């Protein structure tokens, strides 16, 4: 019986088409005759009423479209009776005479049976979910009768729709792209340090009076780094990258005491340029963002000591008239250590706001050096262990257009004291090596096209262990 009724329904619909056409033609003729009997003023009033009704319908449809877009982006509530991730709209009229959203799939009875309320699911009388030719449910979706539960109950939360500017923020904060795409991310930055130190040369008399010279030493340093970060999405959850930096450093050392006068200054400069520490990483996205959960990305990075080491660089007297002024003969471009960093990043989109945060732990591997002394003519072999670094931070970005966004973030890194060990000895702490680095960063992103994005940033140091400022710009290009 079910088979016969299923076949008979389309035949009845086809047979009803000529009758519907005739009724429509007769109704149009009657309407035309009625309009012909009206005056010009009555016709204008009728047209105005029609235009007014149509305008109301247009406004209502625009409101429904806006509601659906907001629900897809995770803002507001979807239309009444519609799932948050559904853009389908039925043709049957609602209370205002306009189309209303379809009910959730879980409420639709398979097999073309009438929906609750006595209707067939659409204004045309065609079942909303007709049976598939093979007897299964439409579209290959599981039905309530196959033991897998209702369709609406098995669907997962939809991923929020991001604008181009929001996607640029996600790529910048989470770094990788999980979609089999190759990205070349080239950037350049300038890091500026300005350090002042009080230098005392003399002794205390009677434990209260200082006899000698008091000088103020100052060090100004610029570090310009250009690097190329190559990223590739291996799968929809796994991504790898390698970053190769090239560093130019310039430092100026200024110290008083030239000619024996504390007020007379002398200075010296040093420059170096070389490859920095090459690092590479692996990223795994074990949770994708939904309307209720954030993106969660775990990362593991390894940095190799490919740059020049700071250990063994000798300090020499630059000015013969000023014994207080000593400067290195070259500047390092790397840390001299292998380290491994494990991190976790989270990002959540609340259009137009994007919230993000991260935490990481860096383990510095101890390394032996043939000489760590900075005194000319002196050799001091030792094993050095830098303190392991804990870093955390977070921030927010605001997408004020489809292609532009601004962000602000805060980071802090805590590093305990470093330790050294002479051959055959035990580790001893290096006084004053404990650091607390804290900075606030302002960013601006612009999406040029689907391939190129421009990311600019300014970071301001908040503690003496942090650079005064870092200015940088990056140009990630995705193929």
The 8 nearest C-alpha neighbors of each residue, nearest first, counted from 0:
[[1, 3, 2, 4, 5, 6, 7, 8],
 [0, 2, 4, 3, 5, 6, 110, 7],
 [1, 3, 5, 0, 4, 6, 7, 134],
 [4, 2, 6, 0, 5, 1, 7, 8],
 [5, 3, 7, 1, 6, 2, 8, 0],
 [4, 6, 2, 3, 7, 8, 1, 9],
 [5, 7, 3, 4, 8, 9, 2, 10],
 [8, 6, 4, 10, 5, 9, 3, 11],
 [7, 9, 11, 10, 6, 5, 4, 12],
 [10, 8, 12, 11, 7, 13, 6, 5],
 [11, 9, 13, 7, 12, 8, 14, 6],
 [12, 10, 14, 8, 9, 13, 15, 7],
 [11, 13, 9, 15, 10, 14, 8, 16],
 [14, 12, 10, 16, 15, 11, 9, 17],
 [13, 15, 11, 12, 16, 10, 17, 18],
 [14, 16, 12, 18, 13, 17, 11, 19],
 [15, 17, 19, 13, 18, 14, 20, 12],
 [18, 16, 20, 19, 15, 21, 14, 13],
 [17, 19, 21, 15, 20, 16, 22, 14],
 [18, 20, 16, 22, 17, 21, 23, 15],
 [21, 19, 17, 23, 18, 22, 24, 16],
 [22, 20, 24, 18, 23, 19, 25, 17],
 [21, 23, 19, 25, 24, 20, 26, 18],
 [22, 24, 20, 26, 21, 25, 19, 27],
 [25, 23, 21, 27, 26, 22, 28, 20],
 [26, 24, 28, 22, 27, 23, 29, 21],
 [27, 25, 29, 23, 28, 24, 22, 30],
 [26, 28, 30, 24, 29, 25, 31, 23],
 [29, 27, 31, 25, 26, 30, 32, 24],
 [28, 30, 26, 32, 31, 27, 33, 25],
 [29, 31, 27, 33, 28, 32, 26, 34],
 [30, 32, 28, 34, 29, 33, 27, 35],
 [33, 31, 35, 29, 34, 30, 28, 36],
 [34, 32, 30, 36, 35, 31, 29, 37],
 [33, 35, 31, 37, 36, 32, 30, 42],
 [34, 36, 32, 33, 37, 31, 38, 30],
 [37, 35, 33, 34, 32, 38, 31, 42],
 [38, 36, 34, 35, 41, 42, 39, 33],
 [37, 39, 41, 40, 42, 36, 35, 34],
 [40, 38, 42, 41, 43, 37, 44, 34],
 [39, 41, 43, 42, 38, 44, 37, 45],
 [42, 40, 44, 38, 43, 39, 37, 45],
 [41, 43, 45, 39, 40, 44, 46, 38],
 [44, 42, 46, 40, 45, 41, 47, 39],
 [45, 43, 47, 41, 42, 46, 48, 40],
 [44, 46, 42, 48, 43, 47, 41, 49],
 [45, 47, 49, 43, 48, 44, 50, 42],
 [48, 46, 50, 44, 49, 45, 51, 43],
 [47, 49, 51, 45, 46, 50, 52, 44],
 [50, 48, 46, 52, 47, 51, 53, 45],
 [51, 49, 53, 47, 52, 48, 54, 46],
 [52, 50, 48, 54, 49, 53, 47, 55],
 [53, 51, 55, 49, 54, 50, 48, 56],
 [52, 54, 56, 50, 55, 51, 49, 57],
 [55, 53, 57, 51, 56, 52, 50, 58],
 [56, 54, 52, 58, 53, 57, 59, 51],
 [55, 57, 53, 59, 54, 58, 60, 52],
 [56, 58, 54, 60, 59, 55, 61, 53],
 [59, 57, 61, 55, 60, 56, 54, 62],
 [58, 60, 56, 62, 57, 61, 55, 63],
 [59, 61, 63, 57, 62, 58, 56, 64],
 [62, 60, 64, 58, 63, 59, 57, 65],
 [61, 63, 65, 59, 60, 64, 66, 58],
 [62, 64, 66, 60, 61, 65, 67, 59],
 [65, 63, 61, 67, 66, 62, 68, 60],
 [66, 64, 62, 68, 63, 67, 69, 61],
 [65, 67, 63, 69, 64, 68, 77, 70],
 [66, 68, 70, 64, 65, 69, 77, 63],
 [69, 67, 65, 71, 70, 66, 64, 72],
 [70, 68, 74, 72, 66, 71, 67, 75],
 [69, 71, 77, 67, 73, 74, 72, 68],
 [72, 70, 68, 69, 73, 159, 84, 160],
 [73, 71, 159, 160, 69, 70, 74, 68],
 [72, 74, 70, 290, 71, 159, 69, 349],
 [75, 73, 69, 70, 72, 76, 349, 350],
 [74, 76, 70, 69, 77, 73, 66, 72],
 [77, 75, 70, 78, 74, 66, 83, 69],
 [78, 76, 70, 83, 67, 66, 81, 79],
 [79, 77, 81, 80, 66, 100, 76, 67],
 [80, 78, 81, 77, 100, 99, 102, 76],
 [79, 81, 102, 78, 100, 103, 101, 82],
 [82, 80, 102, 78, 100, 79, 101, 103],
 [83, 81, 85, 84, 103, 77, 80, 102],
 [84, 82, 77, 70, 85, 71, 81, 76],
 [83, 85, 82, 157, 71, 86, 70, 156],
 [86, 84, 82, 87, 83, 81, 67, 71],
 [85, 87, 88, 67, 84, 100, 81, 83],
 [88, 86, 85, 101, 100, 89, 81, 84],
 [89, 87, 100, 101, 99, 86, 90, 98],
 [90, 88, 101, 91, 100, 99, 98, 121],
 [89, 91, 98, 122, 121, 92, 88, 99],
 [90, 92, 122, 121, 98, 89, 93, 99],
 [93, 91, 98, 97, 96, 90, 99, 94],
 [92, 94, 96, 95, 97, 99, 98, 91],
 [95, 93, 96, 92, 97, 99, 98, 91],
 [96, 94, 93, 97, 92, 56, 98, 59],
 [95, 97, 92, 93, 94, 98, 56, 91],
 [98, 96, 92, 93, 95, 99, 56, 94],
 [99, 97, 92, 90, 91, 93, 89, 88],
 [98, 100, 93, 89, 88, 92, 97, 101],
 [101, 99, 88, 81, 89, 87, 102, 78],
 [100, 102, 89, 88, 81, 87, 103, 99],
 [101, 103, 80, 81, 104, 106, 100, 107],
 [104, 102, 105, 106, 82, 81, 151, 101],
 [103, 105, 151, 107, 106, 150, 102, 149],
 [104, 106, 151, 149, 103, 150, 107, 152],
 [107, 105, 104, 103, 108, 102, 114, 151],
 [108, 106, 104, 105, 114, 109, 103, 128],
 [107, 109, 112, 106, 114, 110, 111, 113],
 [110, 108, 111, 128, 107, 112, 136, 130],
 [109, 111, 130, 112, 129, 108, 128, 136],
 [110, 112, 126, 129, 109, 128, 113, 127],
 [113, 111, 110, 108, 114, 109, 119, 126],
 [112, 114, 119, 118, 117, 111, 115, 120],
 [113, 115, 118, 119, 120, 117, 116, 107],
 [116, 114, 117, 113, 118, 106, 107, 119],
 [115, 117, 118, 114, 113, 119, 120, 112],
 [116, 118, 115, 113, 114, 119, 120, 112],
 [119, 117, 113, 114, 120, 116, 115, 121],
 [118, 120, 113, 126, 124, 114, 121, 125],
 [119, 121, 127, 118, 114, 126, 113, 122],
 [122, 120, 91, 123, 124, 119, 90, 125],
 [121, 123, 91, 124, 90, 120, 92, 119],
 [124, 122, 121, 125, 90, 91, 119, 120],
 [123, 125, 119, 122, 121, 126, 120, 118],
 [124, 126, 123, 121, 127, 119, 120, 122],
 [125, 127, 111, 129, 119, 128, 120, 124],
 [128, 126, 120, 129, 125, 121, 111, 119],
 [127, 129, 126, 111, 109, 137, 130, 110],
 [130, 128, 111, 126, 110, 127, 137, 131],
 [131, 129, 110, 136, 137, 134, 135, 128],
 [130, 132, 137, 134, 135, 133, 136, 129],
 [133, 131, 134, 130, 135, 137, 136, 129],
 [134, 132, 131, 135, 130, 136, 137, 139],
 [133, 135, 131, 132, 130, 136, 110, 137],
 [136, 134, 131, 133, 130, 137, 139, 132],
 [135, 137, 131, 130, 139, 140, 142, 138],
 [138, 136, 131, 139, 130, 128, 140, 129],
 [137, 139, 140, 136, 131, 135, 141, 128],
 [138, 140, 137, 136, 141, 135, 131, 142],
 [141, 139, 138, 136, 137, 142, 150, 135],
 [142, 140, 150, 147, 136, 145, 139, 143],
 [143, 141, 144, 149, 145, 150, 136, 140],
 [142, 144, 149, 148, 145, 146, 147, 141],
 [143, 145, 142, 146, 148, 147, 141, 149],
 [146, 144, 147, 142, 143, 141, 148, 135],
 [147, 145, 144, 148, 143, 142, 141, 149],
 [146, 148, 145, 141, 143, 149, 142, 144],
 [149, 147, 143, 146, 150, 142, 152, 153],
 [148, 150, 143, 105, 152, 151, 142, 153],
 [149, 151, 153, 152, 105, 104, 141, 142],
 [150, 152, 105, 104, 149, 153, 154, 103],
 [151, 153, 149, 150, 154, 148, 105, 155],
 [154, 152, 150, 151, 155, 149, 148, 147],
 [153, 155, 151, 152, 150, 156, 157, 149],
 [156, 154, 157, 153, 152, 289, 151, 158],
 [155, 157, 289, 290, 158, 154, 84, 291],
 [156, 158, 289, 84, 155, 159, 290, 71],
 [157, 159, 289, 288, 290, 160, 156, 287],
 [160, 158, 72, 71, 73, 290, 289, 161],
 [159, 161, 72, 71, 158, 162, 73, 68],
 [162, 160, 165, 166, 159, 163, 72, 350],
 [161, 163, 165, 164, 401, 166, 160, 402],
 [162, 164, 166, 165, 402, 401, 167, 161],
 [163, 165, 402, 167, 403, 166, 162, 401],
 [166, 164, 168, 162, 167, 163, 161, 398],
 [165, 167, 169, 163, 168, 164, 161, 162],
 [168, 166, 164, 170, 165, 169, 171, 163],
 [169, 167, 171, 165, 166, 170, 172, 164],
 [170, 168, 166, 172, 167, 171, 173, 165],
 [171, 169, 174, 167, 173, 168, 172, 166],
 [170, 172, 168, 174, 169, 173, 167, 454],
 [171, 173, 169, 174, 170, 168, 355, 344],
 [172, 174, 170, 169, 171, 175, 344, 296],
 [175, 173, 170, 171, 172, 176, 169, 230],
 [176, 174, 238, 173, 170, 177, 230, 282],
 [175, 177, 232, 178, 238, 180, 170, 231],
 [178, 176, 235, 232, 236, 234, 238, 237],
 [177, 179, 235, 232, 180, 176, 234, 233],
 [180, 178, 232, 233, 234, 177, 231, 181],
 [179, 181, 178, 232, 231, 478, 182, 477],
 [180, 182, 231, 478, 477, 230, 179, 232],
 [183, 181, 477, 230, 476, 229, 184, 478],
 [182, 184, 229, 476, 475, 228, 185, 477],
 [185, 183, 475, 228, 474, 227, 476, 182],
 [186, 184, 227, 474, 473, 226, 475, 183],
 [185, 187, 473, 472, 226, 225, 474, 184],
 [186, 188, 225, 224, 471, 472, 473, 226],
 [189, 187, 471, 224, 470, 223, 472, 190],
 [188, 190, 223, 470, 469, 222, 471, 191],
 [189, 191, 469, 222, 221, 468, 223, 188],
 [192, 190, 221, 220, 468, 467, 466, 189],
 [193, 191, 220, 466, 467, 219, 194, 221],
 [192, 194, 219, 218, 220, 467, 191, 195],
 [195, 193, 218, 217, 192, 219, 196, 463],
 [194, 196, 217, 216, 218, 193, 215, 197],
 [197, 195, 216, 215, 217, 198, 194, 214],
 [196, 198, 215, 214, 216, 199, 195, 213],
 [197, 199, 214, 215, 213, 196, 216, 200],
 [198, 200, 213, 212, 201, 214, 197, 211],
 [199, 201, 212, 211, 213, 198, 202, 214],
 [202, 200, 211, 210, 212, 199, 209, 203],
 [203, 201, 210, 209, 204, 211, 200, 208],
 [202, 204, 209, 208, 206, 210, 207, 205],
 [203, 205, 208, 206, 209, 207, 202, 210],
 [204, 206, 207, 208, 203, 209, 202, 210],
 [207, 205, 204, 203, 208, 209, 202, 210],
 [206, 208, 205, 204, 203, 209, 210, 202],
 [209, 207, 204, 203, 206, 205, 210, 202],
 [210, 208, 203, 202, 204, 211, 207, 201],
 [209, 211, 201, 202, 203, 208, 204, 212],
 [210, 212, 201, 200, 209, 202, 213, 199],
 [213, 211, 200, 199, 201, 214, 261, 210],
 [212, 214, 199, 198, 200, 261, 211, 215],
 [215, 213, 198, 255, 261, 197, 212, 216],
 [214, 216, 197, 198, 196, 254, 255, 217],
 [215, 217, 254, 196, 195, 253, 197, 214],
 [218, 216, 195, 253, 194, 252, 196, 254],
 [217, 219, 252, 194, 251, 193, 253, 195],
 [220, 218, 193, 251, 250, 192, 194, 252],
 [219, 221, 250, 192, 249, 191, 251, 218],
 [222, 220, 191, 249, 190, 248, 250, 223],
 [221, 223, 248, 190, 189, 247, 224, 249],
 [224, 222, 189, 247, 188, 246, 248, 190],
 [223, 225, 246, 188, 187, 245, 222, 247],
 [226, 224, 187, 245, 186, 244, 246, 188],
 [225, 227, 244, 243, 186, 185, 245, 224],
 [228, 226, 185, 243, 242, 184, 229, 244],
 [227, 229, 242, 184, 241, 183, 185, 230],
 [228, 230, 183, 240, 241, 182, 184, 227],
 [231, 229, 240, 182, 239, 181, 228, 175],
 [230, 232, 181, 239, 180, 238, 233, 240],
 [233, 231, 238, 179, 177, 178, 176, 234],
 [232, 234, 238, 237, 179, 231, 177, 235],
 [235, 233, 237, 236, 232, 177, 179, 178],
 [234, 236, 177, 178, 237, 232, 233, 179],
 [237, 235, 284, 234, 177, 283, 238, 285],
 [238, 236, 283, 234, 233, 282, 177, 232],
 [237, 239, 232, 282, 233, 231, 175, 281],
 [240, 238, 281, 231, 280, 230, 282, 232],
 [239, 241, 230, 229, 280, 279, 231, 281],
 [242, 240, 279, 229, 228, 278, 280, 243],
 [241, 243, 228, 278, 227, 277, 279, 229],
 [242, 244, 277, 226, 227, 228, 241, 278],
 [245, 243, 226, 275, 225, 274, 246, 242],
 [244, 246, 274, 275, 225, 224, 226, 273],
 [247, 245, 224, 272, 273, 223, 275, 274],
 [246, 248, 272, 223, 222, 271, 224, 273],
 [249, 247, 222, 271, 270, 221, 272, 223],
 [248, 250, 270, 221, 220, 269, 222, 271],
 [251, 249, 220, 269, 219, 268, 221, 252],
 [250, 252, 268, 219, 218, 267, 220, 253],
 [251, 253, 218, 267, 266, 217, 268, 250],
 [254, 252, 266, 217, 216, 265, 218, 251],
 [255, 253, 216, 264, 265, 324, 215, 266],
 [254, 256, 264, 261, 263, 214, 257, 262],
 [257, 255, 261, 260, 259, 263, 321, 258],
 [256, 258, 321, 263, 259, 320, 260, 264],
 [259, 257, 320, 260, 321, 256, 263, 261],
 [258, 260, 256, 257, 261, 321, 320, 263],
 [261, 259, 256, 262, 263, 258, 257, 255],
 [260, 262, 256, 255, 263, 214, 212, 259],
 [263, 261, 260, 255, 264, 256, 214, 257],
 [264, 262, 257, 255, 260, 261, 256, 265],
 [265, 263, 255, 254, 257, 256, 262, 253],
 [266, 264, 254, 253, 257, 255, 263, 267],
 [265, 267, 253, 252, 254, 264, 251, 268],
 [268, 266, 252, 251, 317, 253, 326, 269],
 [267, 269, 251, 250, 252, 270, 266, 249],
 [268, 270, 250, 249, 329, 251, 328, 271],
 [271, 269, 249, 248, 330, 329, 250, 268],
 [272, 270, 248, 330, 247, 329, 249, 273],
 [271, 273, 247, 246, 248, 270, 274, 332],
 [274, 272, 246, 245, 275, 332, 247, 271],
 [273, 275, 245, 306, 246, 244, 276, 332],
 [276, 274, 306, 244, 245, 332, 333, 246],
 [275, 277, 305, 306, 304, 333, 303, 278],
 [278, 276, 243, 303, 242, 302, 305, 275],
 [279, 277, 302, 242, 301, 241, 303, 276],
 [280, 278, 241, 240, 301, 300, 242, 302],
 [279, 281, 300, 240, 299, 239, 301, 241],
 [280, 282, 239, 299, 298, 238, 300, 240],
 [283, 281, 298, 238, 297, 237, 239, 296],
 [282, 284, 237, 297, 236, 296, 285, 298],
 [285, 283, 296, 236, 286, 295, 297, 237],
 [284, 286, 283, 295, 296, 287, 236, 297],
 [287, 285, 295, 294, 284, 288, 296, 293],
 [288, 286, 294, 289, 295, 293, 285, 284],
 [287, 289, 294, 293, 292, 158, 286, 347],
 [288, 290, 158, 292, 291, 156, 157, 159],
 [289, 291, 73, 159, 292, 158, 156, 157],
 [290, 292, 289, 293, 288, 156, 73, 347],
 [291, 293, 289, 288, 290, 294, 347, 287],
 [294, 292, 288, 347, 346, 295, 345, 289],
 [293, 295, 288, 287, 346, 345, 286, 347],
 [296, 294, 345, 286, 344, 284, 293, 285],
 [297, 295, 284, 344, 283, 343, 285, 345],
 [298, 296, 343, 283, 282, 342, 284, 344],
 [297, 299, 282, 342, 281, 341, 343, 283],
 [298, 300, 341, 281, 280, 340, 342, 282],
 [299, 301, 280, 340, 279, 339, 281, 341],
 [300, 302, 339, 278, 279, 338, 280, 340],
 [303, 301, 278, 338, 337, 277, 276, 339],
 [302, 304, 337, 277, 305, 276, 278, 301],
 [305, 303, 335, 336, 276, 306, 337, 333],
 [304, 306, 276, 303, 277, 275, 307, 333],
 [307, 305, 333, 275, 276, 332, 274, 304],
 [306, 308, 331, 332, 333, 309, 305, 335],
 [307, 309, 335, 310, 331, 333, 334, 306],
 [310, 308, 331, 312, 334, 311, 307, 335],
 [311, 309, 371, 308, 312, 370, 372, 368],
 [310, 312, 371, 370, 372, 373, 313, 309],
 [313, 311, 310, 373, 309, 327, 314, 329],
 [314, 312, 373, 374, 375, 327, 311, 315],
 [315, 313, 327, 326, 373, 325, 374, 328],
 [314, 316, 325, 326, 317, 327, 313, 328],
 [317, 315, 325, 318, 324, 322, 326, 319],
 [316, 318, 325, 315, 324, 319, 326, 267],
 [319, 317, 321, 320, 316, 324, 322, 265],
 [318, 320, 321, 317, 322, 316, 257, 324],
 [321, 319, 258, 318, 257, 322, 259, 256],
 [322, 320, 257, 318, 323, 319, 324, 256],
 [321, 323, 324, 320, 316, 319, 318, 325],
 [324, 322, 321, 325, 256, 254, 255, 316],
 [323, 325, 322, 321, 254, 316, 317, 318],
 [326, 324, 316, 315, 314, 317, 323, 327],
 [325, 327, 314, 315, 328, 316, 317, 324],
 [328, 326, 314, 329, 313, 315, 312, 330],
 [327, 329, 313, 326, 314, 269, 312, 315],
 [330, 328, 327, 271, 269, 270, 331, 312],
 [329, 331, 271, 270, 332, 327, 248, 269],
 [332, 330, 309, 307, 308, 333, 329, 306],
 [331, 333, 306, 307, 275, 246, 273, 330],
 [334, 332, 306, 307, 275, 276, 308, 335],
 [333, 335, 336, 308, 304, 309, 306, 332],
 [334, 336, 308, 304, 333, 307, 309, 306],
 [337, 335, 304, 334, 338, 364, 366, 363],
 [336, 338, 303, 364, 302, 304, 363, 339],
 [339, 337, 363, 302, 362, 364, 301, 336],
 [338, 340, 301, 362, 361, 300, 302, 363],
 [341, 339, 361, 300, 360, 299, 362, 301],
 [342, 340, 299, 360, 359, 298, 300, 361],
 [343, 341, 359, 298, 358, 297, 360, 340],
 [342, 344, 297, 358, 357, 296, 298, 359],
 [345, 343, 357, 296, 295, 356, 297, 173],
 [344, 346, 295, 294, 356, 355, 293, 357],
 [345, 347, 355, 294, 293, 354, 356, 348],
 [348, 346, 293, 354, 353, 294, 355, 349],
 [347, 349, 353, 350, 352, 354, 346, 159],
 [350, 348, 352, 351, 353, 73, 347, 74],
 [351, 349, 352, 348, 72, 74, 353, 73],
 [350, 352, 398, 349, 397, 353, 399, 348],
 [353, 351, 397, 350, 349, 396, 348, 398],
 [352, 354, 348, 396, 395, 347, 349, 397],
 [355, 353, 395, 347, 346, 394, 348, 396],
 [356, 354, 346, 345, 394, 393, 395, 347],
 [355, 357, 393, 345, 392, 344, 394, 346],
 [358, 356, 344, 343, 392, 391, 393, 345],
 [357, 359, 391, 343, 342, 390, 392, 344],
 [360, 358, 342, 390, 341, 389, 391, 343],
 [359, 361, 389, 341, 340, 388, 390, 342],
 [362, 360, 340, 388, 387, 339, 363, 389],
 [361, 363, 387, 339, 338, 340, 364, 360],
 [364, 362, 338, 387, 385, 337, 361, 365],
 [363, 365, 337, 338, 362, 366, 336, 384],
 [366, 364, 384, 383, 363, 382, 367, 385],
 [367, 365, 382, 383, 364, 368, 336, 384],
 [366, 368, 382, 381, 383, 369, 365, 380],
 [369, 367, 370, 381, 380, 382, 371, 366],
 [368, 370, 380, 381, 367, 379, 371, 378],
 [369, 371, 380, 379, 311, 378, 368, 372],
 [372, 370, 311, 310, 379, 380, 368, 373],
 [371, 373, 379, 311, 374, 370, 378, 377],
 [372, 374, 313, 312, 314, 311, 375, 371],
 [375, 373, 313, 377, 372, 314, 376, 315],
 [374, 376, 377, 313, 373, 314, 315, 372],
 [377, 375, 374, 378, 313, 373, 372, 379],
 [376, 378, 375, 374, 372, 379, 373, 370],
 [379, 377, 370, 372, 380, 376, 371, 369],
 [378, 380, 370, 372, 371, 381, 377, 369],
 [381, 379, 369, 370, 368, 371, 378, 421],
 [382, 380, 421, 420, 368, 367, 422, 383],
 [381, 383, 367, 420, 366, 419, 368, 421],
 [382, 384, 419, 366, 365, 418, 367, 381],
 [385, 383, 365, 418, 417, 419, 386, 366],
 [386, 384, 417, 363, 418, 383, 387, 365],
 [385, 387, 415, 417, 414, 416, 388, 384],
 [386, 388, 362, 361, 363, 414, 385, 389],
 [387, 389, 414, 361, 413, 360, 386, 390],
 [390, 388, 360, 413, 412, 359, 361, 414],
 [391, 389, 412, 359, 411, 358, 388, 413],
 [392, 390, 358, 357, 411, 410, 359, 412],
 [391, 393, 410, 409, 357, 356, 411, 358],
 [394, 392, 356, 408, 355, 409, 357, 410],
 [393, 395, 408, 355, 407, 354, 409, 356],
 [394, 396, 354, 353, 406, 407, 355, 408],
 [395, 397, 406, 353, 405, 352, 407, 354],
 [396, 398, 352, 404, 405, 351, 399, 406],
 [399, 397, 404, 351, 400, 403, 164, 165],
 [398, 400, 404, 397, 403, 351, 401, 405],
 [401, 399, 403, 402, 398, 404, 164, 162],
 [400, 402, 164, 162, 163, 403, 398, 399],
 [403, 401, 164, 446, 400, 445, 163, 404],
 [404, 402, 445, 400, 164, 444, 398, 401],
 [403, 405, 398, 444, 397, 399, 164, 443],
 [406, 404, 443, 397, 396, 442, 444, 398],
 [407, 405, 396, 442, 395, 441, 397, 443],
 [406, 408, 441, 394, 440, 395, 442, 396],
 [409, 407, 394, 440, 393, 439, 395, 441],
 [408, 410, 439, 392, 393, 438, 394, 440],
 [411, 409, 392, 438, 437, 391, 439, 393],
 [410, 412, 437, 436, 390, 391, 392, 438],
 [413, 411, 390, 436, 389, 435, 437, 388],
 [412, 414, 435, 389, 388, 434, 390, 436],
 [413, 415, 388, 434, 386, 433, 387, 435],
 [416, 414, 433, 386, 434, 417, 413, 387],
 [417, 415, 433, 432, 386, 428, 429, 418],
 [418, 416, 385, 386, 429, 384, 428, 432],
 [417, 419, 428, 384, 427, 429, 426, 383],
 [420, 418, 383, 426, 427, 382, 384, 381],
 [419, 421, 426, 382, 425, 381, 424, 427],
 [420, 422, 381, 424, 423, 382, 380, 419],
 [423, 421, 424, 381, 420, 380, 382, 425],
 [424, 422, 421, 425, 420, 381, 426, 382],
 [425, 423, 421, 422, 420, 426, 427, 381],
 [426, 424, 420, 427, 421, 423, 419, 422],
 [425, 427, 420, 419, 418, 428, 424, 421],
 [428, 426, 418, 419, 420, 425, 429, 417],
 [429, 427, 418, 417, 430, 416, 419, 426],
 [428, 430, 417, 418, 432, 416, 431, 427],
 [431, 429, 432, 428, 416, 433, 417, 418],
 [430, 432, 433, 429, 416, 434, 417, 428],
 [433, 431, 416, 430, 429, 417, 434, 415],
 [434, 432, 416, 415, 431, 414, 417, 435],
 [433, 435, 414, 464, 432, 413, 436, 415],
 [436, 434, 413, 412, 464, 414, 437, 462],
 [435, 437, 465, 412, 464, 411, 462, 434],
 [438, 436, 411, 461, 410, 462, 460, 465],
 [439, 437, 460, 461, 459, 410, 409, 458],
 [438, 440, 409, 459, 458, 408, 410, 460],
 [441, 439, 458, 408, 407, 457, 409, 459],
 [442, 440, 407, 457, 456, 406, 458, 408],
 [441, 443, 456, 406, 455, 405, 407, 457],
 [442, 444, 405, 455, 454, 404, 456, 406],
 [445, 443, 454, 404, 403, 453, 405, 455],
 [446, 444, 403, 453, 402, 452, 447, 454],
 [445, 447, 452, 402, 448, 164, 453, 451],
 [448, 446, 452, 451, 445, 449, 453, 402],
 [449, 447, 450, 451, 446, 452, 402, 163],
 [448, 450, 451, 447, 446, 477, 452, 163],
 [449, 451, 477, 476, 448, 478, 452, 447],
 [452, 450, 476, 448, 447, 475, 449, 446],
 [451, 453, 446, 447, 475, 474, 445, 454],
 [452, 454, 474, 445, 444, 473, 446, 455],
 [455, 453, 444, 473, 472, 443, 474, 452],
 [454, 456, 472, 443, 442, 471, 444, 473],
 [455, 457, 442, 471, 441, 470, 443, 472],
 [458, 456, 470, 441, 440, 469, 442, 471],
 [457, 459, 440, 469, 468, 439, 441, 438],
 [458, 460, 468, 439, 438, 467, 440, 461],
 [461, 459, 438, 467, 465, 466, 468, 462],
 [460, 462, 438, 437, 459, 465, 463, 439],
 [461, 463, 464, 465, 437, 460, 436, 435],
 [464, 462, 465, 461, 466, 436, 460, 467],
 [465, 463, 436, 462, 434, 435, 466, 437],
 [464, 466, 436, 460, 463, 462, 437, 467],
 [467, 465, 192, 468, 460, 191, 190, 464],
 [468, 466, 460, 192, 191, 459, 465, 193],
 [469, 467, 459, 466, 458, 191, 460, 190],
 [468, 470, 190, 458, 189, 457, 471, 191],
 [471, 469, 457, 189, 188, 456, 458, 468],
 [470, 472, 188, 456, 187, 455, 189, 469],
 [473, 471, 455, 454, 186, 187, 456, 188],
 [472, 474, 186, 454, 185, 453, 475, 455],
 [473, 475, 453, 185, 184, 452, 186, 476],
 [476, 474, 184, 452, 183, 451, 185, 473],
 [477, 475, 451, 183, 450, 182, 184, 474],
 [478, 476, 182, 450, 181, 475, 183, 451],
 [477, 181, 180, 450, 182, 476, 183, 449]]
